[in-house]
Amino acid sequence: MSEQEAKMSVCSHHEMTNHHDFGAVERLGELLHIWRRRFVERGELAAWTERDLNDVGLSRDDVALEIDKPFWRA
């Protein structure tokens, strides 16, 4: 095999290698998990009783501000 053929073989092999960025997939999965958790937790918060809210020092207005946020906002 000539030097040129060897270079082409290495380049071709390297270019054909699968270079997925699993870090990006993991970050996306984590973001979706956070969004889902916020959605669920805000739904649970909306169901709290006045007694529950008093126990933690929140008012119904505090709850309204929180549950009106879209799931992507912290």
mmCIF file of the N, C-alpha and C atoms, coordinates in Angstrom:
data_MODEL
# 
_entry.id   MODEL 
# 
loop_
_atom_site.group_PDB 
_atom_site.id 
_atom_site.type_symbol 
_atom_site.label_atom_id 
_atom_site.label_alt_id 
_atom_site.label_comp_id 
_atom_site.label_asym_id 
_atom_site.label_entity_id 
_atom_site.label_seq_id 
_atom_site.pdbx_PDB_ins_code 
_atom_site.Cartn_x 
_atom_site.Cartn_y 
_atom_site.Cartn_z 
_atom_site.occupancy 
_atom_site.B_iso_or_equiv 
_atom_site.pdbx_formal_charge 
_atom_site.auth_seq_id 
_atom_site.auth_comp_id 
_atom_site.auth_asym_id 
_atom_site.auth_atom_id 
_atom_site.pdbx_PDB_model_num 
ATOM 1   N N  . MET A 1 1  ? 0.847   -1.162 0.000  1.00 0.00 ? 1  MET A N  1 
ATOM 2   C CA . MET A 1 1  ? 0.000   0.000  0.000  1.00 0.00 ? 1  MET A CA 1 
ATOM 3   C C  . MET A 1 1  ? 0.897   1.230  0.000  1.00 0.00 ? 1  MET A C  1 
ATOM 4   N N  . SER A 1 2  ? 0.568   2.160  -0.873 1.00 0.00 ? 2  SER A N  1 
ATOM 5   C CA . SER A 1 2  ? 1.372   3.373  -0.963 1.00 0.00 ? 2  SER A CA 1 
ATOM 6   C C  . SER A 1 2  ? 1.050   4.295  0.222  1.00 0.00 ? 2  SER A C  1 
ATOM 7   N N  . GLU A 1 3  ? 1.913   5.294  0.403  1.00 0.00 ? 3  GLU A N  1 
ATOM 8   C CA . GLU A 1 3  ? 1.698   6.255  1.501  1.00 0.00 ? 3  GLU A CA 1 
ATOM 9   C C  . GLU A 1 3  ? 0.385   6.997  1.298  1.00 0.00 ? 3  GLU A C  1 
ATOM 10  N N  . GLN A 1 4  ? 0.081   7.376  0.069  1.00 0.00 ? 4  GLN A N  1 
ATOM 11  C CA . GLN A 1 4  ? -1.170  8.081  -0.245 1.00 0.00 ? 4  GLN A CA 1 
ATOM 12  C C  . GLN A 1 4  ? -2.377  7.208  0.099  1.00 0.00 ? 4  GLN A C  1 
ATOM 13  N N  . GLU A 1 5  ? -2.316  5.928  -0.259 1.00 0.00 ? 5  GLU A N  1 
ATOM 14  C CA . GLU A 1 5  ? -3.425  5.021  0.039  1.00 0.00 ? 5  GLU A CA 1 
ATOM 15  C C  . GLU A 1 5  ? -3.587  4.849  1.556  1.00 0.00 ? 5  GLU A C  1 
ATOM 16  N N  . ALA A 1 6  ? -2.487  4.790  2.259  1.00 0.00 ? 6  ALA A N  1 
ATOM 17  C CA . ALA A 1 6  ? -2.540  4.646  3.707  1.00 0.00 ? 6  ALA A CA 1 
ATOM 18  C C  . ALA A 1 6  ? -3.202  5.869  4.336  1.00 0.00 ? 6  ALA A C  1 
ATOM 19  N N  . LYS A 1 7  ? -2.857  7.074  3.880  1.00 0.00 ? 7  LYS A N  1 
ATOM 20  C CA . LYS A 1 7  ? -3.469  8.288  4.403  1.00 0.00 ? 7  LYS A CA 1 
ATOM 21  C C  . LYS A 1 7  ? -4.973  8.301  4.121  1.00 0.00 ? 7  LYS A C  1 
ATOM 22  N N  . MET A 1 8  ? -5.348  7.900  2.913  1.00 0.00 ? 8  MET A N  1 
ATOM 23  C CA . MET A 1 8  ? -6.765  7.883  2.561  1.00 0.00 ? 8  MET A CA 1 
ATOM 24  C C  . MET A 1 8  ? -7.516  6.878  3.419  1.00 0.00 ? 8  MET A C  1 
ATOM 25  N N  . SER A 1 9  ? -6.888  5.746  3.667  1.00 0.00 ? 9  SER A N  1 
ATOM 26  C CA . SER A 1 9  ? -7.523  4.718  4.476  1.00 0.00 ? 9  SER A CA 1 
ATOM 27  C C  . SER A 1 9  ? -7.760  5.211  5.898  1.00 0.00 ? 9  SER A C  1 
ATOM 28  N N  . VAL A 1 10 ? -6.777  5.881  6.476  1.00 0.00 ? 10 VAL A N  1 
ATOM 29  C CA . VAL A 1 10 ? -6.902  6.406  7.828  1.00 0.00 ? 10 VAL A CA 1 
ATOM 30  C C  . VAL A 1 10 ? -7.957  7.504  7.869  1.00 0.00 ? 10 VAL A C  1 
ATOM 31  N N  . CYS A 1 11 ? -7.936  8.408  6.899  1.00 0.00 ? 11 CYS A N  1 
ATOM 32  C CA . CYS A 1 11 ? -8.921  9.488  6.866  1.00 0.00 ? 11 CYS A CA 1 
ATOM 33  C C  . CYS A 1 11 ? -10.320 8.939  6.700  1.00 0.00 ? 11 CYS A C  1 
ATOM 34  N N  . SER A 1 12 ? -10.482 8.006  5.809  1.00 0.00 ? 12 SER A N  1 
ATOM 35  C CA . SER A 1 12 ? -11.798 7.434  5.574  1.00 0.00 ? 12 SER A CA 1 
ATOM 36  C C  . SER A 1 12 ? -12.308 6.743  6.830  1.00 0.00 ? 12 SER A C  1 
ATOM 37  N N  . HIS A 1 13 ? -11.439 5.983  7.456  1.00 0.00 ? 13 HIS A N  1 
ATOM 38  C CA . HIS A 1 13 ? -11.840 5.268  8.657  1.00 0.00 ? 13 HIS A CA 1 
ATOM 39  C C  . HIS A 1 13 ? -12.217 6.264  9.759  1.00 0.00 ? 13 HIS A C  1 
ATOM 40  N N  . HIS A 1 14 ? -11.421 7.300  9.956  1.00 0.00 ? 14 HIS A N  1 
ATOM 41  C CA . HIS A 1 14 ? -11.682 8.291  10.997 1.00 0.00 ? 14 HIS A CA 1 
ATOM 42  C C  . HIS A 1 14 ? -12.991 9.036  10.730 1.00 0.00 ? 14 HIS A C  1 
ATOM 43  N N  . GLU A 1 15 ? -13.235 9.395  9.489  1.00 0.00 ? 15 GLU A N  1 
ATOM 44  C CA . GLU A 1 15 ? -14.448 10.138 9.143  1.00 0.00 ? 15 GLU A CA 1 
ATOM 45  C C  . GLU A 1 15 ? -15.698 9.285  9.293  1.00 0.00 ? 15 GLU A C  1 
ATOM 46  N N  . MET A 1 16 ? -15.545 7.985  9.192  1.00 0.00 ? 16 MET A N  1 
ATOM 47  C CA . MET A 1 16 ? -16.693 7.093  9.291  1.00 0.00 ? 16 MET A CA 1 
ATOM 48  C C  . MET A 1 16 ? -17.005 6.727  10.747 1.00 0.00 ? 16 MET A C  1 
ATOM 49  N N  . THR A 1 17 ? -16.137 7.077  11.647 1.00 0.00 ? 17 THR A N  1 
ATOM 50  C CA . THR A 1 17 ? -16.357 6.767  13.051 1.00 0.00 ? 17 THR A CA 1 
ATOM 51  C C  . THR A 1 17 ? -17.525 7.583  13.573 1.00 0.00 ? 17 THR A C  1 
ATOM 52  N N  . ASN A 1 18 ? -18.345 6.962  14.396 1.00 0.00 ? 18 ASN A N  1 
ATOM 53  C CA . ASN A 1 18 ? -19.511 7.617  14.955 1.00 0.00 ? 18 ASN A CA 1 
ATOM 54  C C  . ASN A 1 18 ? -19.062 8.566  16.061 1.00 0.00 ? 18 ASN A C  1 
ATOM 55  N N  . HIS A 1 19 ? -19.322 9.861  15.910 1.00 0.00 ? 19 HIS A N  1 
ATOM 56  C CA . HIS A 1 19 ? -18.870 10.877 16.862 1.00 0.00 ? 19 HIS A CA 1 
ATOM 57  C C  . HIS A 1 19 ? -20.040 11.549 17.569 1.00 0.00 ? 19 HIS A C  1 
ATOM 58  N N  . HIS A 1 20 ? -20.943 10.758 18.143 1.00 0.00 ? 20 HIS A N  1 
ATOM 59  C CA . HIS A 1 20 ? -22.078 11.351 18.858 1.00 0.00 ? 20 HIS A CA 1 
ATOM 60  C C  . HIS A 1 20 ? -21.598 11.987 20.145 1.00 0.00 ? 20 HIS A C  1 
ATOM 61  N N  . ASP A 1 21 ? -22.209 13.104 20.478 1.00 0.00 ? 21 ASP A N  1 
ATOM 62  C CA . ASP A 1 21 ? -21.910 13.787 21.725 1.00 0.00 ? 21 ASP A CA 1 
ATOM 63  C C  . ASP A 1 21 ? -22.955 13.356 22.749 1.00 0.00 ? 21 ASP A C  1 
ATOM 64  N N  . PHE A 1 22 ? -22.654 12.273 23.472 1.00 0.00 ? 22 PHE A N  1 
ATOM 65  C CA . PHE A 1 22 ? -23.610 11.775 24.449 1.00 0.00 ? 22 PHE A CA 1 
ATOM 66  C C  . PHE A 1 22 ? -23.790 12.761 25.593 1.00 0.00 ? 22 PHE A C  1 
ATOM 67  N N  . GLY A 1 23 ? -22.836 13.655 25.809 1.00 0.00 ? 23 GLY A N  1 
ATOM 68  C CA . GLY A 1 23 ? -22.990 14.679 26.831 1.00 0.00 ? 23 GLY A CA 1 
ATOM 69  C C  . GLY A 1 23 ? -24.187 15.564 26.533 1.00 0.00 ? 23 GLY A C  1 
ATOM 70  N N  . ALA A 1 24 ? -24.382 15.902 25.272 1.00 0.00 ? 24 ALA A N  1 
ATOM 71  C CA . ALA A 1 24 ? -25.520 16.742 24.883 1.00 0.00 ? 24 ALA A CA 1 
ATOM 72  C C  . ALA A 1 24 ? -26.830 15.998 25.109 1.00 0.00 ? 24 ALA A C  1 
ATOM 73  N N  . VAL A 1 25 ? -26.849 14.716 24.808 1.00 0.00 ? 25 VAL A N  1 
ATOM 74  C CA . VAL A 1 25 ? -28.059 13.911 25.013 1.00 0.00 ? 25 VAL A CA 1 
ATOM 75  C C  . VAL A 1 25 ? -28.367 13.821 26.503 1.00 0.00 ? 25 VAL A C  1 
ATOM 76  N N  . GLU A 1 26 ? -27.333 13.607 27.313 1.00 0.00 ? 26 GLU A N  1 
ATOM 77  C CA . GLU A 1 26 ? -27.532 13.543 28.760 1.00 0.00 ? 26 GLU A CA 1 
ATOM 78  C C  . GLU A 1 26 ? -28.033 14.878 29.311 1.00 0.00 ? 26 GLU A C  1 
ATOM 79  N N  . ARG A 1 27 ? -27.475 15.981 28.815 1.00 0.00 ? 27 ARG A N  1 
ATOM 80  C CA . ARG A 1 27 ? -27.921 17.307 29.274 1.00 0.00 ? 27 ARG A CA 1 
ATOM 81  C C  . ARG A 1 27 ? -29.378 17.554 28.888 1.00 0.00 ? 27 ARG A C  1 
ATOM 82  N N  . LEU A 1 28 ? -29.749 17.140 27.697 1.00 0.00 ? 28 LEU A N  1 
ATOM 83  C CA . LEU A 1 28 ? -31.137 17.291 27.270 1.00 0.00 ? 28 LEU A CA 1 
ATOM 84  C C  . LEU A 1 28 ? -32.062 16.443 28.146 1.00 0.00 ? 28 LEU A C  1 
ATOM 85  N N  . GLY A 1 29 ? -31.652 15.233 28.433 1.00 0.00 ? 29 GLY A N  1 
ATOM 86  C CA . GLY A 1 29 ? -32.445 14.369 29.307 1.00 0.00 ? 29 GLY A CA 1 
ATOM 87  C C  . GLY A 1 29 ? -32.610 14.965 30.689 1.00 0.00 ? 29 GLY A C  1 
ATOM 88  N N  . GLU A 1 30 ? -31.539 15.544 31.217 1.00 0.00 ? 30 GLU A N  1 
ATOM 89  C CA . GLU A 1 30 ? -31.595 16.179 32.532 1.00 0.00 ? 30 GLU A CA 1 
ATOM 90  C C  . GLU A 1 30 ? -32.523 17.392 32.506 1.00 0.00 ? 30 GLU A C  1 
ATOM 91  N N  . LEU A 1 31 ? -32.451 18.182 31.446 1.00 0.00 ? 31 LEU A N  1 
ATOM 92  C CA . LEU A 1 31 ? -33.319 19.349 31.317 1.00 0.00 ? 31 LEU A CA 1 
ATOM 93  C C  . LEU A 1 31 ? -34.788 18.932 31.259 1.00 0.00 ? 31 LEU A C  1 
ATOM 94  N N  . LEU A 1 32 ? -35.097 17.896 30.492 1.00 0.00 ? 32 LEU A N  1 
ATOM 95  C CA . LEU A 1 32 ? -36.479 17.413 30.407 1.00 0.00 ? 32 LEU A CA 1 
ATOM 96  C C  . LEU A 1 32 ? -36.958 16.912 31.765 1.00 0.00 ? 32 LEU A C  1 
ATOM 97  N N  . HIS A 1 33 ? -36.057 16.247 32.492 1.00 0.00 ? 33 HIS A N  1 
ATOM 98  C CA . HIS A 1 33 ? -36.397 15.765 33.833 1.00 0.00 ? 33 HIS A CA 1 
ATOM 99  C C  . HIS A 1 33 ? -36.716 16.932 34.768 1.00 0.00 ? 33 HIS A C  1 
ATOM 100 N N  . ILE A 1 34 ? -35.917 17.986 34.727 1.00 0.00 ? 34 ILE A N  1 
ATOM 101 C CA . ILE A 1 34 ? -36.144 19.173 35.559 1.00 0.00 ? 34 ILE A CA 1 
ATOM 102 C C  . ILE A 1 34 ? -37.481 19.813 35.216 1.00 0.00 ? 34 ILE A C  1 
ATOM 103 N N  . TRP A 1 35 ? -37.751 19.963 33.919 1.00 0.00 ? 35 TRP A N  1 
ATOM 104 C CA . TRP A 1 35 ? -39.011 20.573 33.496 1.00 0.00 ? 35 TRP A CA 1 
ATOM 105 C C  . TRP A 1 35 ? -40.205 19.750 33.977 1.00 0.00 ? 35 TRP A C  1 
ATOM 106 N N  . ARG A 1 36 ? -40.099 18.444 33.841 1.00 0.00 ? 36 ARG A N  1 
ATOM 107 C CA . ARG A 1 36 ? -41.191 17.556 34.279 1.00 0.00 ? 36 ARG A CA 1 
ATOM 108 C C  . ARG A 1 36 ? -41.400 17.676 35.788 1.00 0.00 ? 36 ARG A C  1 
ATOM 109 N N  . ARG A 1 37 ? -40.295 17.701 36.546 1.00 0.00 ? 37 ARG A N  1 
ATOM 110 C CA . ARG A 1 37 ? -40.382 17.816 38.002 1.00 0.00 ? 37 ARG A CA 1 
ATOM 111 C C  . ARG A 1 37 ? -41.044 19.132 38.407 1.00 0.00 ? 37 ARG A C  1 
ATOM 112 N N  . ARG A 1 38 ? -40.670 20.233 37.746 1.00 0.00 ? 38 ARG A N  1 
ATOM 113 C CA . ARG A 1 38 ? -41.303 21.527 38.046 1.00 0.00 ? 38 ARG A CA 1 
ATOM 114 C C  . ARG A 1 38 ? -42.797 21.475 37.785 1.00 0.00 ? 38 ARG A C  1 
ATOM 115 N N  . PHE A 1 39 ? -43.173 20.892 36.656 1.00 0.00 ? 39 PHE A N  1 
ATOM 116 C CA . PHE A 1 39 ? -44.587 20.788 36.291 1.00 0.00 ? 39 PHE A CA 1 
ATOM 117 C C  . PHE A 1 39 ? -45.356 20.015 37.357 1.00 0.00 ? 39 PHE A C  1 
ATOM 118 N N  . VAL A 1 40 ? -44.827 18.883 37.771 1.00 0.00 ? 40 VAL A N  1 
ATOM 119 C CA . VAL A 1 40 ? -45.490 18.048 38.776 1.00 0.00 ? 40 VAL A CA 1 
ATOM 120 C C  . VAL A 1 40 ? -45.537 18.752 40.130 1.00 0.00 ? 40 VAL A C  1 
ATOM 121 N N  . GLU A 1 41 ? -44.414 19.319 40.555 1.00 0.00 ? 41 GLU A N  1 
ATOM 122 C CA . GLU A 1 41 ? -44.362 19.977 41.862 1.00 0.00 ? 41 GLU A CA 1 
ATOM 123 C C  . GLU A 1 41 ? -45.296 21.179 41.926 1.00 0.00 ? 41 GLU A C  1 
ATOM 124 N N  . ARG A 1 42 ? -45.396 21.927 40.853 1.00 0.00 ? 42 ARG A N  1 
ATOM 125 C CA . ARG A 1 42 ? -46.306 23.079 40.853 1.00 0.00 ? 42 ARG A CA 1 
ATOM 126 C C  . ARG A 1 42 ? -47.764 22.621 40.899 1.00 0.00 ? 42 ARG A C  1 
ATOM 127 N N  . GLY A 1 43 ? -48.040 21.511 40.246 1.00 0.00 ? 43 GLY A N  1 
ATOM 128 C CA . GLY A 1 43 ? -49.390 20.948 40.341 1.00 0.00 ? 43 GLY A CA 1 
ATOM 129 C C  . GLY A 1 43 ? -49.719 20.498 41.750 1.00 0.00 ? 43 GLY A C  1 
ATOM 130 N N  . GLU A 1 44 ? -48.752 19.889 42.427 1.00 0.00 ? 44 GLU A N  1 
ATOM 131 C CA . GLU A 1 44 ? -48.952 19.468 43.813 1.00 0.00 ? 44 GLU A CA 1 
ATOM 132 C C  . GLU A 1 44 ? -49.126 20.683 44.725 1.00 0.00 ? 44 GLU A C  1 
ATOM 133 N N  . LEU A 1 45 ? -48.333 21.712 44.497 1.00 0.00 ? 45 LEU A N  1 
ATOM 134 C CA . LEU A 1 45 ? -48.420 22.928 45.294 1.00 0.00 ? 45 LEU A CA 1 
ATOM 135 C C  . LEU A 1 45 ? -49.810 23.561 45.172 1.00 0.00 ? 45 LEU A C  1 
ATOM 136 N N  . ALA A 1 46 ? -50.377 23.516 43.992 1.00 0.00 ? 46 ALA A N  1 
ATOM 137 C CA . ALA A 1 46 ? -51.705 24.093 43.770 1.00 0.00 ? 46 ALA A CA 1 
ATOM 138 C C  . ALA A 1 46 ? -52.770 23.387 44.613 1.00 0.00 ? 46 ALA A C  1 
ATOM 139 N N  . ALA A 1 47 ? -52.516 22.133 44.973 1.00 0.00 ? 47 ALA A N  1 
ATOM 140 C CA . ALA A 1 47 ? -53.492 21.357 45.734 1.00 0.00 ? 47 ALA A CA 1 
ATOM 141 C C  . ALA A 1 47 ? -53.329 21.491 47.247 1.00 0.00 ? 47 ALA A C  1 
ATOM 142 N N  . TRP A 1 48 ? -52.316 22.223 47.719 1.00 0.00 ? 48 TRP A N  1 
ATOM 143 C CA . TRP A 1 48 ? -52.098 22.371 49.156 1.00 0.00 ? 48 TRP A CA 1 
ATOM 144 C C  . TRP A 1 48 ? -53.269 23.104 49.808 1.00 0.00 ? 48 TRP A C  1 
ATOM 145 N N  . THR A 1 49 ? -53.537 22.734 51.029 1.00 0.00 ? 49 THR A N  1 
ATOM 146 C CA . THR A 1 49 ? -54.593 23.392 51.804 1.00 0.00 ? 49 THR A CA 1 
ATOM 147 C C  . THR A 1 49 ? -54.036 24.654 52.462 1.00 0.00 ? 49 THR A C  1 
ATOM 148 N N  . GLU A 1 50 ? -54.939 25.466 52.996 1.00 0.00 ? 50 GLU A N  1 
ATOM 149 C CA . GLU A 1 50 ? -54.510 26.668 53.719 1.00 0.00 ? 50 GLU A CA 1 
ATOM 150 C C  . GLU A 1 50 ? -53.617 26.296 54.901 1.00 0.00 ? 50 GLU A C  1 
ATOM 151 N N  . ARG A 1 51 ? -53.934 25.188 55.547 1.00 0.00 ? 51 ARG A N  1 
ATOM 152 C CA . ARG A 1 51 ? -53.121 24.738 56.683 1.00 0.00 ? 51 ARG A CA 1 
ATOM 153 C C  . ARG A 1 51 ? -51.704 24.390 56.226 1.00 0.00 ? 51 ARG A C  1 
ATOM 154 N N  . ASP A 1 52 ? -51.596 23.673 55.103 1.00 0.00 ? 52 ASP A N  1 
ATOM 155 C CA . ASP A 1 52 ? -50.270 23.333 54.558 1.00 0.00 ? 52 ASP A CA 1 
ATOM 156 C C  . ASP A 1 52 ? -49.470 24.601 54.274 1.00 0.00 ? 52 ASP A C  1 
ATOM 157 N N  . LEU A 1 53 ? -50.120 25.558 53.653 1.00 0.00 ? 53 LEU A N  1 
ATOM 158 C CA . LEU A 1 53 ? -49.448 26.811 53.299 1.00 0.00 ? 53 LEU A CA 1 
ATOM 159 C C  . LEU A 1 53 ? -49.006 27.575 54.542 1.00 0.00 ? 53 LEU A C  1 
ATOM 160 N N  . ASN A 1 54 ? -49.869 27.615 55.543 1.00 0.00 ? 54 ASN A N  1 
ATOM 161 C CA . ASN A 1 54 ? -49.508 28.296 56.795 1.00 0.00 ? 54 ASN A CA 1 
ATOM 162 C C  . ASN A 1 54 ? -48.317 27.622 57.469 1.00 0.00 ? 54 ASN A C  1 
ATOM 163 N N  . ASP A 1 55 ? -48.262 26.290 57.401 1.00 0.00 ? 55 ASP A N  1 
ATOM 164 C CA . ASP A 1 55 ? -47.161 25.551 58.026 1.00 0.00 ? 55 ASP A CA 1 
ATOM 165 C C  . ASP A 1 55 ? -45.805 25.947 57.446 1.00 0.00 ? 55 ASP A C  1 
ATOM 166 N N  . VAL A 1 56 ? -45.762 26.281 56.168 1.00 0.00 ? 56 VAL A N  1 
ATOM 167 C CA . VAL A 1 56 ? -44.486 26.636 55.527 1.00 0.00 ? 56 VAL A CA 1 
ATOM 168 C C  . VAL A 1 56 ? -44.358 28.135 55.277 1.00 0.00 ? 56 VAL A C  1 
ATOM 169 N N  . GLY A 1 57 ? -45.344 28.889 55.720 1.00 0.00 ? 57 GLY A N  1 
ATOM 170 C CA . GLY A 1 57 ? -45.261 30.339 55.617 1.00 0.00 ? 57 GLY A CA 1 
ATOM 171 C C  . GLY A 1 57 ? -45.527 30.909 54.240 1.00 0.00 ? 57 GLY A C  1 
ATOM 172 N N  . LEU A 1 58 ? -46.380 30.249 53.467 1.00 0.00 ? 58 LEU A N  1 
ATOM 173 C CA . LEU A 1 58 ? -46.745 30.743 52.141 1.00 0.00 ? 58 LEU A CA 1 
ATOM 174 C C  . LEU A 1 58 ? -48.191 31.195 52.131 1.00 0.00 ? 58 LEU A C  1 
ATOM 175 N N  . SER A 1 59 ? -48.463 32.169 51.283 1.00 0.00 ? 59 SER A N  1 
ATOM 176 C CA . SER A 1 59 ? -49.846 32.627 51.107 1.00 0.00 ? 59 SER A CA 1 
ATOM 177 C C  . SER A 1 59 ? -50.374 32.061 49.787 1.00 0.00 ? 59 SER A C  1 
ATOM 178 N N  . ARG A 1 60 ? -51.659 32.173 49.617 1.00 0.00 ? 60 ARG A N  1 
ATOM 179 C CA . ARG A 1 60 ? -52.278 31.727 48.361 1.00 0.00 ? 60 ARG A CA 1 
ATOM 180 C C  . ARG A 1 60 ? -51.738 32.564 47.195 1.00 0.00 ? 60 ARG A C  1 
ATOM 181 N N  . ASP A 1 61 ? -51.418 33.838 47.446 1.00 0.00 ? 61 ASP A N  1 
ATOM 182 C CA . ASP A 1 61 ? -50.823 34.692 46.402 1.00 0.00 ? 61 ASP A CA 1 
ATOM 183 C C  . ASP A 1 61 ? -49.434 34.200 46.006 1.00 0.00 ? 61 ASP A C  1 
ATOM 184 N N  . ASP A 1 62 ? -48.642 33.756 46.992 1.00 0.00 ? 62 ASP A N  1 
ATOM 185 C CA . ASP A 1 62 ? -47.315 33.189 46.699 1.00 0.00 ? 62 ASP A CA 1 
ATOM 186 C C  . ASP A 1 62 ? -47.447 31.975 45.781 1.00 0.00 ? 62 ASP A C  1 
ATOM 187 N N  . VAL A 1 63 ? -48.422 31.149 46.105 1.00 0.00 ? 63 VAL A N  1 
ATOM 188 C CA . VAL A 1 63 ? -48.653 29.933 45.324 1.00 0.00 ? 63 VAL A CA 1 
ATOM 189 C C  . VAL A 1 63 ? -49.082 30.301 43.907 1.00 0.00 ? 63 VAL A C  1 
ATOM 190 N N  . ALA A 1 64 ? -49.976 31.273 43.789 1.00 0.00 ? 64 ALA A N  1 
ATOM 191 C CA . ALA A 1 64 ? -50.453 31.686 42.465 1.00 0.00 ? 64 ALA A CA 1 
ATOM 192 C C  . ALA A 1 64 ? -49.299 32.163 41.589 1.00 0.00 ? 64 ALA A C  1 
ATOM 193 N N  . LEU A 1 65 ? -48.379 32.929 42.182 1.00 0.00 ? 65 LEU A N  1 
ATOM 194 C CA . LEU A 1 65 ? -47.220 33.398 41.415 1.00 0.00 ? 65 LEU A CA 1 
ATOM 195 C C  . LEU A 1 65 ? -46.371 32.232 40.917 1.00 0.00 ? 65 LEU A C  1 
ATOM 196 N N  . GLU A 1 66 ? -46.211 31.220 41.764 1.00 0.00 ? 66 GLU A N  1 
ATOM 197 C CA . GLU A 1 66 ? -45.376 30.074 41.402 1.00 0.00 ? 66 GLU A CA 1 
ATOM 198 C C  . GLU A 1 66 ? -46.048 29.182 40.360 1.00 0.00 ? 66 GLU A C  1 
ATOM 199 N N  . ILE A 1 67 ? -47.313 28.871 40.568 1.00 0.00 ? 67 ILE A N  1 
ATOM 200 C CA . ILE A 1 67 ? -47.956 27.921 39.653 1.00 0.00 ? 67 ILE A CA 1 
ATOM 201 C C  . ILE A 1 67 ? -48.315 28.534 38.305 1.00 0.00 ? 67 ILE A C  1 
ATOM 202 N N  . ASP A 1 68 ? -48.308 29.860 38.216 1.00 0.00 ? 68 ASP A N  1 
ATOM 203 C CA . ASP A 1 68 ? -48.567 30.504 36.934 1.00 0.00 ? 68 ASP A CA 1 
ATOM 204 C C  . ASP A 1 68 ? -47.338 30.550 36.023 1.00 0.00 ? 68 ASP A C  1 
ATOM 205 N N  . LYS A 1 69 ? -46.178 30.212 36.575 1.00 0.00 ? 69 LYS A N  1 
ATOM 206 C CA . LYS A 1 69 ? -44.953 30.210 35.760 1.00 0.00 ? 69 LYS A CA 1 
ATOM 207 C C  . LYS A 1 69 ? -44.975 29.042 34.787 1.00 0.00 ? 69 LYS A C  1 
ATOM 208 N N  . PRO A 1 70 ? -44.450 29.217 33.589 1.00 0.00 ? 70 PRO A N  1 
ATOM 209 C CA . PRO A 1 70 ? -44.297 28.072 32.686 1.00 0.00 ? 70 PRO A CA 1 
ATOM 210 C C  . PRO A 1 70 ? -43.239 27.119 33.247 1.00 0.00 ? 70 PRO A C  1 
ATOM 211 N N  . PHE A 1 71 ? -43.331 25.844 32.890 1.00 0.00 ? 71 PHE A N  1 
ATOM 212 C CA . PHE A 1 71 ? -42.437 24.825 33.446 1.00 0.00 ? 71 PHE A CA 1 
ATOM 213 C C  . PHE A 1 71 ? -40.959 25.093 33.166 1.00 0.00 ? 71 PHE A C  1 
ATOM 214 N N  . TRP A 1 72 ? -40.649 25.842 32.138 1.00 0.00 ? 72 TRP A N  1 
ATOM 215 C CA . TRP A 1 72 ? -39.231 26.079 31.813 1.00 0.00 ? 72 TRP A CA 1 
ATOM 216 C C  . TRP A 1 72 ? -38.625 27.200 32.637 1.00 0.00 ? 72 TRP A C  1 
ATOM 217 N N  . ARG A 1 73 ? -39.429 27.938 33.406 1.00 0.00 ? 73 ARG A N  1 
ATOM 218 C CA . ARG A 1 73 ? -38.904 29.015 34.260 1.00 0.00 ? 73 ARG A CA 1 
ATOM 219 C C  . ARG A 1 73 ? -38.703 28.517 35.671 1.00 0.00 ? 73 ARG A C  1 
ATOM 220 N N  . ALA A 1 74 ? -37.526 28.781 36.214 1.00 0.00 ? 74 ALA A N  1 
ATOM 221 C CA . ALA A 1 74 ? -37.232 28.366 37.597 1.00 0.00 ? 74 ALA A CA 1 
ATOM 222 C C  . ALA A 1 74 ? -37.935 29.281 38.567 1.00 0.00 ? 74 ALA A C  1 
# 
